[in-house]
C-alpha cells in the first residue's frame, strides 16, 4: 500500500520541482545520469563474473588482509560497492568463501568506495570531464552493440564511466546556478546539534537515493558551490555511510542466510565507524588538517579535505574492527539463524505414535520417506531437471542434452527449509521415543532409520557443492567439459528414477535384489566416468584445472549415490519387516493363549499305534 502511494507522490513532487526551478531540473538530471552510469558499470562487470572475476575472488579471500585488499580494489575499479557485495553474498551462500572472507571484502569495499570522493573532488570539479565523456559515450555504444559477451560488457563499462562524468558535470553546473537564486548555507548549523542533524540528513538522502556515491557527489558539488559549510559536509559524509547500511539491510530482507549475516556485519562496521567519527569529530578534523599540510593540500581546499576525511574515518573503522573479525564471525554464526516462514513440517510424528514400538517405528519410517521425497525434488532441481521428467518414462539423455539453462536455485536455502528442519524433527522424535519405557524395544530400528535420515541429509549436502560447479561448467562451450557434466547429470538422474520406483513398489525380495543390482550398476558407472575422464586428460581434451573440479564433482556424485542407496535400502528393509512382523502379545494374552492350547491338547484322544504322533 505504501509503495503504491509513494511512487505517485514522488513523481508529483518532481514534476512540481521541475516546473518551478530549472536549476533543480539540471541537478536532478545530473543525479539521474550519475546513477544510470553506476547501473551500466554493474551491468558491465556482470559480463565478466563466472570466469576471471570469480576465480580471482576465490584466491583472494583465504586471508583477512587479502579480502580487505580485494574489496578495496574491486570497489575502486567498479565504483559500486553494491555489486561487490552481491558477488560476495553469492560466494558466501555457496560456501565457496568463508564468512570471514566476506566480512573482509565488505570492510575493504568501504575503503574502496572513498575513491569516488577523490575522483569527484580531485578531477570531476576541476577538469571539464564532460569533454571526455562524449567520445567515451560513442565508443561505449559501439562496443555495447557487439555480439561478444566480453565486448558487450566492456561497452557497458565505457558507457558507465561516460554517464558518471556527465552526471558530475550537470550536478556541478546545476549547483553553481542554484547558488545565485538560493543560499543553502544560510541553514548551516554548528556544534553537536549541527553534527547530528546533518548526519541524519546525509543518512536520509542516501536511503532515498539508494546510493552513497550519489550522496557524496551532492555533498561535494554543494560544498564546491558554497551551499554547505565544511563542518556540515563532514557530518553529511558520516550520514552517507550510515545510509548505505540501511540500504543493504533492506536489500537483505529477501536474501539467504549469507546475505543476512553479511548485512549484519556491514551494520556493525558502519555504525561503529560512524560512532567513532561523531565522538572524535574534532580530533579527526584536526588530523585531516595535519595530513593535508603533509600532502600539500591547500588549507582552503575543502573538497580534497572532505575526501581525505571520508577516507580517514573508514580506514580508522577497519583498523579498530579488524582484530575482532574472528569474534564477529562467531557471533554472526551463532545468533543469525535461518528461520523461514515456509519451514517444512513433519507429517507423521504425532505424539500418539510414541505409545508402542510398532507405531513409533512406522511413524518415523513414513517421515523418513517424506524426507526422501523432499530430497528427491531438491536433487532433481539441483541437476536442472524437473521431477516430472525423472518420474516419467522420458529419455533422460535427451532431457539433459537439450538443457538450455541451469536452474538458478539456492540449494542452501532449500536445504535449511525442506531438509534440515525435517531431519531435526526426526532426530528429536527418536530421542524422545528412546527415553520412553514403552518404546525402548524399538531402539535398534529407530537407530537404523535415523541413519537413513542422516544419509539423505548427506546426499543433499553433496548437491550443494555439485550445483555450484554445475552452474559454472554445466553448459560449458568446451564440448568435452559439457559431456562430462552431462554424464554426471544422467547418471544421478537415472539413479533417482530407479530409487523412486523401488520405493513406490510393494516390498518384496525382488526389491532387495533390484537394489543390490542398482548398487553394482552405480559403482560400475562411477568407475566408468573416472576412466573416461582420465582418457580425456591424457588426450588433452580437458585442462587439468577443470579436470580437478570434475573429479571432485564425480566424487560428490558417488557419495550422493551411496548415501541414497543406503537410505532406500533401510526403508525397503523396514517395509518388509512390517509386513512379516508377528503379532506382539503382552504377558496376559500369552498366558491365555497357552491355557487354551493346553485345554485343547487334554481333550484330544491318545494316539494309537496306527496313528502317527
C-alpha positions as CSV (number, residue, x, y, z in Angstrom):
1,X,0.0,0.0,0.0
2,X,2.8,2.4,1.0
3,X,4.7,1.7,-2.3
4,X,1.5,2.4,-4.3
5,X,1.2,5.8,-2.7
6,X,4.9,6.7,-2.5
7,X,5.6,6.5,-6.3
8,X,2.8,8.8,-7.4
9,X,3.8,11.2,-4.6
10,X,7.4,11.3,-5.6
11,X,6.5,11.8,-9.3
12,X,4.2,14.7,-8.4
13,X,6.9,16.4,-6.2
14,X,9.4,16.0,-9.1
15,X,7.0,17.5,-11.6
16,X,6.3,20.5,-9.4
17,X,10.0,21.0,-8.7
18,X,10.9,20.8,-12.4
19,X,8.2,23.4,-13.1
20,X,9.4,25.9,-10.5
21,X,13.2,25.5,-10.8
22,X,15.3,24.9,-13.9
23,X,18.3,24.7,-11.7
24,X,16.8,21.8,-9.7
25,X,16.0,20.1,-13.0
26,X,19.7,20.2,-14.0
27,X,20.8,18.9,-10.6
28,X,18.2,16.1,-10.7
29,X,19.3,15.2,-14.3
30,X,22.9,15.1,-13.1
31,X,22.0,12.7,-10.3
32,X,20.0,10.5,-12.7
33,X,22.9,10.3,-15.2
34,X,25.3,9.5,-12.4
35,X,23.2,6.7,-11.0
36,X,22.5,5.3,-14.5
37,X,26.2,5.3,-15.1
38,X,26.6,3.2,-11.9
39,X,24.0,0.7,-13.3
40,X,25.9,0.5,-16.6
41,X,29.1,-0.2,-14.6
42,X,27.4,-3.0,-12.7
43,X,26.0,-4.5,-15.9
44,X,29.4,-4.4,-17.5
45,X,31.2,-6.1,-14.6
46,X,28.4,-8.8,-14.5
47,X,29.6,-9.8,-18.0
48,X,32.9,-10.9,-16.5
49,X,31.5,-12.7,-13.5
50,X,31.6,-16.5,-13.6
51,X,35.1,-16.5,-15.0
52,X,38.1,-14.4,-14.3
53,X,36.5,-12.2,-11.6
54,X,35.2,-15.2,-9.6
55,X,38.4,-17.1,-9.9
56,X,40.3,-14.1,-8.5
57,X,37.8,-13.8,-5.7
58,X,38.3,-17.4,-4.6
59,X,42.1,-17.0,-4.4
60,X,41.9,-13.6,-2.8
61,X,39.9,-14.4,0.4
62,X,41.9,-17.0,2.2
63,X,43.4,-14.3,4.5
64,X,41.8,-11.3,6.0
65,X,44.3,-8.9,4.5
66,X,43.7,-10.4,1.1
67,X,39.9,-9.9,1.5
68,X,40.4,-6.3,2.5
69,X,42.7,-5.6,-0.5
70,X,40.3,-7.3,-2.9
71,X,37.2,-5.5,-1.5
72,X,39.1,-2.2,-1.8
73,X,40.5,-2.8,-5.3
74,X,37.3,-4.2,-6.8
75,X,35.2,-1.4,-5.5
76,X,37.7,1.2,-6.7
77,X,37.5,-0.3,-10.2
78,X,33.8,-0.8,-10.3
79,X,32.8,2.3,-8.3
80,X,29.9,0.1,-6.9
81,X,30.1,-1.4,-3.5
82,X,26.7,-3.0,-4.1
83,X,27.9,-5.2,-7.0
84,X,30.9,-6.3,-4.9
85,X,28.6,-7.1,-2.0
86,X,26.3,-9.0,-4.3
87,X,29.1,-11.2,-5.6
88,X,30.4,-11.7,-2.1
89,X,27.0,-12.8,-0.8
90,X,26.7,-15.4,-3.6
91,X,30.0,-16.9,-2.8
92,X,29.4,-17.0,0.9
93,X,26.0,-18.6,0.3
94,X,27.6,-21.2,-1.9
95,X,30.2,-21.8,0.8
96,X,33.0,-21.0,-1.7
97,X,34.4,-18.4,0.6
98,X,34.2,-18.2,4.4
99,X,32.0,-15.6,6.2
100,X,35.2,-14.1,7.5
101,X,36.4,-13.6,3.9
102,X,33.1,-12.0,3.1
103,X,33.4,-9.6,6.0
104,X,36.9,-8.6,4.9
105,X,35.6,-7.8,1.4
106,X,32.8,-5.7,2.8
107,X,35.3,-3.8,5.0
108,X,37.6,-3.3,2.1
109,X,34.7,-2.1,0.0
110,X,34.0,0.7,2.4
111,X,37.6,1.9,1.9
112,X,37.3,1.5,-1.9
113,X,34.1,3.5,-2.0
114,X,36.1,6.5,-0.8
115,X,37.9,6.7,-4.1
116,X,34.8,8.1,-5.6
117,X,35.1,11.1,-3.4
118,X,38.7,11.6,-4.5
119,X,37.7,11.2,-8.2
120,X,34.9,13.8,-7.9
121,X,36.8,16.3,-5.7
122,X,40.2,15.9,-7.4
123,X,39.1,15.7,-11.1
124,X,35.4,15.9,-11.5
125,X,35.0,19.5,-10.3
126,X,38.4,20.8,-11.5
127,X,38.5,19.4,-15.0
128,X,35.9,19.6,-17.8
129,X,35.2,15.9,-17.8
130,X,32.1,16.3,-19.9
131,X,34.5,16.8,-22.9
132,X,36.0,13.4,-22.2
133,X,32.5,11.8,-21.7
134,X,31.3,12.4,-25.2
135,X,33.9,10.3,-27.1
136,X,33.8,7.6,-24.4
137,X,30.0,7.5,-24.8
138,X,30.4,6.9,-28.6
139,X,33.0,4.1,-28.1
140,X,30.9,2.6,-25.4
141,X,27.9,2.3,-27.7
142,X,29.9,0.8,-30.4
143,X,31.2,-2.0,-28.1
144,X,27.9,-2.5,-26.5
145,X,26.3,-3.4,-29.8
146,X,28.7,-6.3,-30.4
147,X,27.6,-9.9,-30.0
148,X,30.5,-11.0,-27.9
149,X,29.6,-11.1,-24.2
150,X,33.0,-9.7,-23.2
151,X,32.9,-6.8,-25.8
152,X,29.4,-6.0,-24.8
153,X,30.4,-5.9,-21.1
154,X,33.4,-3.6,-22.0
155,X,30.9,-1.4,-23.8
156,X,28.7,-1.1,-20.7
157,X,31.8,-0.2,-18.7
158,X,32.6,2.7,-21.1
159,X,29.0,3.8,-21.1
160,X,29.1,3.7,-17.3
161,X,32.1,6.0,-17.0
162,X,30.7,8.3,-19.6
163,X,27.4,8.8,-17.8
164,X,29.3,9.2,-14.4
165,X,31.3,12.0,-16.0
166,X,28.2,13.7,-17.5
167,X,26.3,13.3,-14.2
168,X,29.1,15.1,-12.3
169,X,29.2,17.8,-14.9
170,X,25.5,18.6,-14.7
171,X,25.5,18.4,-10.9
172,X,28.3,21.0,-10.9
173,X,26.5,23.3,-13.3
174,X,23.2,23.0,-11.5
175,X,24.6,23.9,-8.1
176,X,26.5,26.8,-9.4
177,X,23.3,28.2,-11.0
178,X,21.3,27.3,-7.9
179,X,23.6,29.4,-5.7
180,X,22.6,32.6,-7.5
181,X,19.0,32.2,-6.5
182,X,19.0,30.3,-3.3
183,X,21.6,30.1,-0.5
184,X,21.5,26.8,1.4
185,X,24.5,27.9,3.5
186,X,22.1,30.1,5.5
187,X,20.8,26.9,7.1
188,X,24.3,25.9,8.4
189,X,24.4,24.7,12.0
190,X,27.4,24.4,14.3
191,X,28.2,22.3,17.4
192,X,26.8,18.9,18.3
193,X,23.3,19.8,17.1
194,X,24.6,20.6,13.6
195,X,26.7,17.4,13.6
196,X,23.7,15.2,14.5
197,X,21.2,17.0,12.2
198,X,23.4,16.9,9.1
199,X,24.4,13.3,9.9
200,X,20.7,12.4,9.8
201,X,20.2,14.4,6.6
202,X,23.1,12.6,4.9
203,X,21.6,9.2,6.0
204,X,18.1,10.1,4.8
205,X,19.4,11.3,1.4
206,X,21.3,8.1,0.9
207,X,18.3,5.9,1.9
208,X,16.1,7.8,-0.6
209,X,18.7,7.7,-3.5
210,X,19.9,4.2,-2.6
211,X,23.5,5.3,-3.4
212,X,26.2,6.6,-1.1
213,X,28.2,7.5,-4.2
214,X,25.4,9.8,-5.4
215,X,25.1,11.4,-1.9
216,X,28.8,12.1,-1.9
217,X,28.5,13.7,-5.3
218,X,25.8,16.0,-4.0
219,X,27.8,16.8,-0.9
220,X,31.0,17.7,-2.8
221,X,29.3,19.7,-5.5
222,X,27.2,21.6,-2.9
223,X,30.4,22.2,-0.9
224,X,32.2,23.5,-4.0
225,X,29.4,25.9,-4.7
226,X,29.4,27.2,-1.1
227,X,25.9,25.8,-0.4
228,X,27.0,23.9,2.7
229,X,29.8,24.6,5.2
230,X,32.8,22.3,5.6
231,X,31.8,21.2,9.1
232,X,28.3,20.3,7.9
233,X,29.8,18.5,4.9
234,X,31.8,16.2,7.2
235,X,28.6,15.3,9.1
236,X,26.8,14.6,5.8
237,X,29.6,12.2,4.8
238,X,29.2,10.3,8.0
239,X,25.5,10.1,7.4
240,X,26.0,8.8,3.9
241,X,27.9,5.9,5.3
242,X,25.1,5.1,7.7
243,X,22.5,5.4,5.0
244,X,24.3,2.8,2.8
245,X,23.9,0.4,5.7
246,X,20.1,0.9,5.8
247,X,20.0,0.3,2.1
248,X,21.9,-3.0,2.3
249,X,19.7,-4.2,5.3
250,X,16.5,-3.5,3.3
251,X,18.0,-5.4,0.3
252,X,18.9,-8.4,2.6
253,X,15.4,-9.0,3.8
254,X,14.6,-11.4,1.0
255,X,18.2,-12.8,0.8
256,X,19.5,-16.0,2.1
257,X,21.4,-16.7,5.4
258,X,24.8,-15.5,4.0
259,X,23.2,-12.2,2.8
260,X,21.7,-11.6,6.2
261,X,25.0,-12.2,8.1
262,X,27.0,-10.0,5.7
263,X,24.4,-7.3,6.1
264,X,24.6,-7.6,9.8
265,X,28.4,-7.3,9.6
266,X,28.0,-4.2,7.4
267,X,25.7,-2.6,10.0
268,X,28.1,-3.3,12.9
269,X,31.1,-1.9,10.9
270,X,29.4,1.3,9.7
271,X,27.6,2.0,13.0
272,X,30.9,1.6,14.9
273,X,32.8,3.7,12.4
274,X,30.2,6.5,12.4
275,X,30.0,6.5,16.2
276,X,33.8,6.9,16.5
277,X,33.8,9.6,13.8
278,X,31.0,11.5,15.7
279,X,32.6,11.2,19.1
280,X,36.0,12.2,17.9
281,X,35.0,14.7,15.1
282,X,37.2,17.4,16.5
283,X,40.3,15.2,16.6
284,X,39.6,13.8,13.2
285,X,39.2,17.3,11.7
286,X,42.5,18.3,13.3
287,X,44.2,15.2,11.9
288,X,42.8,16.0,8.4
289,X,44.3,19.4,8.6
290,X,47.7,18.0,9.6
291,X,47.6,15.3,6.9
292,X,46.5,18.0,4.3
293,X,49.6,20.0,5.1
294,X,51.8,16.9,4.7
295,X,50.1,16.1,1.4
296,X,50.4,19.6,0.0
297,X,46.6,20.2,0.1
298,X,45.7,23.9,0.5
299,X,44.0,24.9,3.8
300,X,41.0,26.3,1.9
301,X,40.7,23.3,-0.5
302,X,37.7,21.8,1.4
303,X,36.8,19.4,-1.4
304,X,40.0,17.4,-1.1
305,X,40.0,17.7,2.7
306,X,36.4,16.2,2.7
307,X,37.7,13.3,0.5
308,X,40.6,12.9,2.9
309,X,38.2,12.9,5.9
310,X,35.9,10.3,4.3
311,X,38.9,8.0,3.7
312,X,40.4,8.6,7.1
313,X,37.4,7.6,9.2
314,X,36.7,4.5,7.0
315,X,40.3,3.4,7.4
316,X,40.1,4.1,11.1
317,X,37.0,1.8,11.3
318,X,38.9,-1.0,9.6
319,X,41.8,-0.7,12.0
320,X,39.6,-0.7,15.0
321,X,37.5,-3.7,14.0
322,X,40.0,-5.9,12.2
323,X,41.3,-7.5,15.4
324,X,37.7,-8.6,16.3
325,X,36.7,-10.1,12.9
326,X,37.1,-13.7,14.2
327,X,34.8,-12.9,17.2
328,X,32.4,-11.1,15.0
329,X,32.2,-14.1,12.6
330,X,31.4,-16.5,15.5
331,X,28.7,-14.1,16.9
332,X,27.0,-13.8,13.5
333,X,27.0,-17.6,13.0
334,X,25.6,-18.1,16.5
335,X,22.9,-15.5,16.6
336,X,21.7,-15.2,13.0
337,X,19.9,-18.4,12.1
338,X,17.7,-19.3,9.3
339,X,14.0,-19.1,10.2
340,X,12.0,-19.1,7.0
341,X,8.2,-18.9,7.1
342,X,7.9,-21.9,4.8
343,X,9.7,-24.3,7.1
344,X,8.8,-27.9,6.3
345,X,6.6,-29.5,9.0
346,X,6.6,-33.3,9.8
347,X,3.5,-35.2,8.7
348,X,3.6,-38.4,10.7
349,X,5.4,-37.6,14.0
350,X,2.3,-37.3,16.2
351,X,2.5,-37.8,20.0
352,X,0.2,-40.8,19.9
353,X,2.8,-42.7,17.9
354,X,5.0,-42.9,21.0
355,X,2.7,-45.4,22.7
356,X,4.1,-48.6,21.2
357,X,7.2,-49.8,19.4
358,X,5.3,-50.7,16.2
359,X,3.6,-47.3,15.9
360,X,6.8,-45.3,16.6
361,X,8.8,-47.2,14.0
362,X,6.0,-46.9,11.5
363,X,5.7,-43.1,12.0
364,X,9.4,-42.5,11.8
365,X,9.7,-44.7,8.7
366,X,7.0,-42.7,6.9
367,X,8.6,-39.4,8.0
368,X,12.0,-40.5,6.6
369,X,10.2,-41.4,3.3
370,X,8.7,-37.9,3.4
371,X,12.2,-36.5,3.9
372,X,13.4,-38.6,0.9
373,X,10.6,-37.2,-1.2
374,X,11.7,-33.6,-0.4
375,X,15.3,-34.5,-1.1
376,X,14.3,-36.1,-4.4
377,X,12.7,-32.9,-5.6
378,X,15.7,-30.8,-4.4
379,X,18.2,-33.1,-6.1
380,X,16.2,-33.1,-9.3
381,X,16.2,-29.3,-9.4
382,X,19.9,-29.3,-8.5
383,X,20.5,-31.3,-11.7
384,X,18.4,-28.7,-13.6
385,X,15.7,-31.3,-14.3
386,X,12.1,-31.3,-13.3
387,X,10.9,-34.0,-11.0
388,X,8.1,-34.8,-13.5
389,X,10.8,-35.5,-16.1
390,X,12.5,-38.0,-13.8
391,X,9.2,-39.6,-12.8
392,X,8.1,-40.1,-16.4
393,X,9.4,-42.5,-19.0
394,X,11.0,-39.6,-20.9
395,X,14.6,-40.1,-22.1
396,X,16.9,-38.6,-19.5
397,X,19.7,-38.4,-22.0
398,X,17.5,-36.2,-24.3
399,X,16.4,-34.1,-21.3
400,X,20.0,-33.4,-20.3
401,X,21.2,-32.9,-23.9
402,X,18.6,-30.2,-24.7
403,X,19.1,-28.3,-21.5
404,X,19.2,-24.6,-22.3
405,X,19.8,-23.2,-18.8
406,X,20.9,-24.3,-15.3
407,X,18.2,-23.7,-12.7
408,X,19.3,-20.8,-10.5
409,X,18.1,-22.4,-7.3
410,X,19.5,-21.6,-3.8
411,X,20.4,-25.1,-2.5
412,X,21.4,-23.7,0.9
413,X,18.0,-22.1,1.5
414,X,16.1,-25.2,0.2
415,X,18.3,-27.4,2.4
416,X,17.6,-25.4,5.5
417,X,13.8,-25.2,4.7
418,X,13.0,-28.6,3.4
419,X,15.7,-31.0,4.6
420,X,17.5,-29.9,7.8
421,X,14.3,-28.8,9.6
422,X,12.6,-32.1,8.9
423,X,15.8,-34.1,9.9
424,X,16.0,-32.2,13.2
425,X,12.4,-33.1,13.9
426,X,13.0,-36.8,13.2
427,X,16.1,-36.9,15.4
428,X,14.2,-35.1,18.3
429,X,11.3,-37.5,17.9
430,X,13.6,-40.6,18.0
431,X,15.4,-39.2,21.1
432,X,12.1,-38.8,22.9
433,X,11.0,-42.3,21.9
434,X,14.2,-43.8,23.2
435,X,13.6,-42.2,26.6
436,X,10.2,-43.8,27.0
437,X,9.9,-47.3,28.6
438,X,7.0,-48.2,26.2
439,X,9.1,-47.8,23.1
440,X,12.6,-48.9,24.2
441,X,12.2,-52.2,22.2
442,X,12.3,-50.2,19.0
443,X,15.7,-48.7,19.7
444,X,17.6,-50.7,17.1
445,X,15.0,-50.0,14.4
446,X,14.9,-46.3,15.2
447,X,18.7,-46.1,15.1
448,X,18.7,-47.5,11.6
449,X,16.0,-45.1,10.5
450,X,18.0,-42.2,12.0
451,X,21.0,-43.3,10.0
452,X,18.8,-43.4,6.8
453,X,17.7,-39.8,7.6
454,X,21.3,-38.8,8.0
455,X,22.2,-40.4,4.7
456,X,19.5,-38.4,2.9
457,X,20.8,-35.2,4.5
458,X,24.4,-36.0,3.5
459,X,23.2,-36.6,-0.1
460,X,21.7,-33.1,-0.2
461,X,24.8,-31.6,1.2
462,X,26.7,-33.1,-1.6
463,X,24.4,-31.5,-4.1
464,X,25.2,-28.1,-2.5
465,X,28.8,-28.5,-3.7
466,X,27.9,-30.1,-7.0
467,X,25.4,-27.5,-8.1
468,X,27.9,-24.7,-7.6
469,X,30.3,-26.2,-10.2
470,X,27.3,-27.3,-12.4
471,X,26.2,-23.7,-12.6
472,X,29.6,-22.6,-13.9
473,X,30.6,-25.5,-16.2
474,X,27.3,-27.4,-16.9
475,X,26.7,-25.6,-20.2
476,X,30.4,-25.0,-21.0
477,X,31.4,-24.1,-24.5
478,X,34.1,-26.8,-24.2
479,X,32.2,-29.8,-25.5
480,X,34.4,-32.2,-23.5
481,X,33.6,-30.5,-20.3
482,X,29.9,-30.3,-21.2
483,X,29.9,-34.0,-22.0
484,X,31.4,-34.9,-18.5
485,X,28.7,-32.8,-16.7
486,X,26.0,-34.3,-18.9
487,X,27.2,-37.8,-17.9
488,X,27.1,-36.8,-14.2
489,X,23.6,-35.5,-14.5
490,X,22.3,-38.5,-16.4
491,X,23.9,-41.0,-14.0
492,X,22.4,-39.3,-10.9
493,X,19.0,-38.8,-12.6
494,X,18.8,-42.4,-13.6
495,X,19.6,-43.4,-10.0
496,X,16.9,-41.1,-8.6
497,X,14.4,-42.6,-11.1
498,X,15.2,-46.2,-10.1
499,X,15.2,-45.5,-6.3
500,X,11.9,-43.6,-6.6
501,X,10.4,-46.6,-8.4
502,X,11.6,-49.1,-5.8
503,X,10.0,-47.1,-3.0
504,X,6.7,-47.0,-4.8
505,X,6.6,-50.8,-5.4
506,X,5.2,-53.3,-2.9
507,X,8.0,-54.5,-0.6
508,X,9.4,-57.9,-1.7
509,X,12.6,-59.9,-2.0
510,X,12.7,-58.7,-5.7
511,X,13.1,-55.1,-4.5
512,X,16.1,-56.0,-2.3
513,X,17.7,-57.9,-5.3
514,X,17.0,-54.9,-7.5
515,X,18.6,-52.6,-5.0
516,X,21.8,-54.8,-5.0
517,X,21.9,-54.7,-8.8
518,X,21.4,-51.0,-8.7
519,X,24.3,-50.5,-6.3
520,X,26.6,-52.6,-8.5
521,X,25.5,-50.7,-11.6
522,X,26.1,-47.4,-9.8
523,X,29.6,-48.4,-8.8
524,X,30.3,-49.5,-12.3
525,X,29.1,-46.2,-13.8
526,X,31.2,-44.3,-11.3
527,X,34.3,-46.2,-12.3
528,X,33.5,-45.7,-16.0
529,X,33.2,-41.9,-15.5
530,X,36.6,-41.7,-13.9
531,X,38.2,-43.9,-16.6
532,X,36.7,-41.7,-19.4
533,X,37.9,-38.5,-17.6
534,X,41.4,-39.9,-17.3
535,X,41.4,-40.6,-21.1
536,X,40.2,-37.1,-21.8
537,X,43.1,-35.7,-19.7
538,X,45.6,-37.9,-21.5
539,X,44.4,-36.6,-24.9
540,X,44.4,-33.0,-23.6
541,X,40.7,-32.6,-24.3
542,X,40.2,-31.1,-20.8
543,X,42.6,-28.8,-19.0
544,X,44.0,-30.1,-15.7
545,X,42.4,-27.2,-13.7
546,X,38.9,-28.1,-15.0
547,X,39.6,-31.8,-14.6
548,X,40.2,-31.3,-10.9
549,X,36.8,-29.8,-10.5
550,X,35.2,-32.6,-12.5
551,X,37.0,-35.2,-10.4
552,X,35.7,-33.6,-7.2
553,X,32.1,-33.4,-8.6
554,X,32.2,-37.1,-9.7
555,X,33.3,-37.9,-6.1
556,X,30.3,-35.9,-4.9
557,X,28.0,-37.9,-7.2
558,X,29.4,-41.2,-5.9
559,X,28.8,-40.1,-2.3
560,X,25.3,-38.9,-3.1
561,X,24.5,-42.2,-4.8
562,X,25.9,-44.3,-1.9
563,X,24.0,-42.3,0.7
564,X,20.7,-42.5,-1.2
565,X,21.2,-46.3,-1.8
566,X,21.9,-46.8,1.9
567,X,18.8,-44.8,2.9
568,X,16.5,-46.6,0.5
569,X,17.9,-50.0,1.5
570,X,17.0,-49.3,5.1
571,X,13.5,-48.1,4.1
572,X,12.8,-51.1,2.0
573,X,14.0,-53.4,4.7
574,X,11.7,-51.8,7.3
575,X,8.7,-52.1,4.9
576,X,9.4,-55.8,4.5
577,X,9.8,-56.2,8.3
578,X,6.5,-54.5,8.8
579,X,4.7,-57.0,6.5
580,X,6.3,-60.1,8.1
581,X,6.2,-58.8,11.7
582,X,4.3,-61.2,14.0
583,X,1.6,-60.2,16.4
584,X,3.0,-58.6,19.6
585,X,1.2,-60.2,22.6
586,X,1.5,-58.9,26.1
587,X,2.1,-61.3,29.0
588,X,-1.6,-61.7,29.9
589,X,-2.6,-62.5,26.3
590,X,0.3,-65.0,26.1
591,X,-0.9,-66.9,29.3
592,X,-4.5,-67.0,27.9
593,X,-3.3,-68.5,24.7
594,X,-1.2,-71.1,26.5
595,X,-4.1,-72.1,28.7
596,X,-6.4,-72.6,25.6
597,X,-3.7,-74.7,23.9
598,X,-3.3,-76.8,27.0
599,X,-7.1,-77.5,27.2
600,X,-7.3,-78.4,23.6
601,X,-4.4,-80.9,23.9
602,X,-6.1,-82.5,27.0
603,X,-9.4,-83.1,25.1
604,X,-7.6,-84.9,22.3
605,X,-7.5,-88.8,22.4
606,X,-4.2,-90.5,22.9
607,X,-2.7,-91.7,19.6
608,X,-2.9,-95.4,18.9
609,X,-0.2,-97.4,17.2
610,X,-1.8,-96.8,13.8
611,X,-1.9,-93.1,14.4
612,X,1.3,-91.2,13.8
613,X,2.4,-88.9,16.6
